[in-house]
Amino acid sequence: MRIVITGGSGFLGSHLCERLLALGHEVVCLDNLITGSVDNIAHLLGHERFRFYKHDVTEYIFIADNVDAVMHFASPASPRDYLEHPIKTLKVGALGTHKTLGLAKDKGARFLLASTSETYGDPLVNPQPETYWGNVNPIGLRGVYDEAKRFAEALTMAYHRSHGMDTRIVRIFNTYGPRMRPHDGRVVSNFIVQALRREPLTVYGTGAQTRSFCYVDDEIEGIVRLLLAPASPGVHEPVNIGNPHELTVMEIARKVLDLTDSSSAIDFKPLPQDDPKVRRPDITRAQKLLGWSPTVSLEEGLRRTIGYFRTRAAPAG
């Protein structure tokens, strides 16, 4: 297959490019580098089946020759990023999804949208099944990301129903691993960098809120299975891909401190607006439809991620 991946130089996108190349596919990577980095794909730039183009996918997309699949992963994805780029986040969710759907329609290609567990907002149901409509504040600070993805899902389903397109939607839950940016504002990367620098770990609220973290290799495996699954009525519905192992933020902080052998203290700060109190995927649909379940334990995943950051986190000055 010849596959276009938007946001392909980002954390997840770069792993996806790497995995699809390893499976023998040809990959065309598009990224405007607002939050992505060429460093993430530097080892792929000489590959005969890989092409990278710096491009803003909210503008018209031209790809010569055939395209078999379009995977729309372009978007700021961490709270720090989408709070810094609120309008760009909304535009890539709306205009970017429209442009990439248009490309897929023109090429007769399969389309996969990278959506998010944030479509559930601050959920009143736990764990969250794909049938749950969510509890989202559309005008809150986080709304720029949540509503951008909810609109992208609605647009994807409209193209599927109106044009008969082969579309898929993956709702990605908290993912961690190598190539995360050290200061992107996400829990795992924040904790690891702070612990390695012997700085206080920043915990918002009491730390009693829960998260479920999926190691990047498991996440990519589920996404690729969804992309390659034969077309069927169920495959067009949203699919949760995440690890249902739920922990409190404080439990994660203590786990990171233990694995880094750090003496860092805990620094409690006020809980941000609309911060979800719980986050845990119901992965029944992924298990039945794709035969997928995560296999990497939190401890093993954290060890690998800590090893990555040890070579990149500057020591405290």
Summary of the structure (lengths in Angstrom):
residues: 317
radius of gyration: 18.8
end to end distance: 48.6
largest distance: 57.8
contacts: 1102
relative contact order: 0.14
helix: 41%
strand: 19%
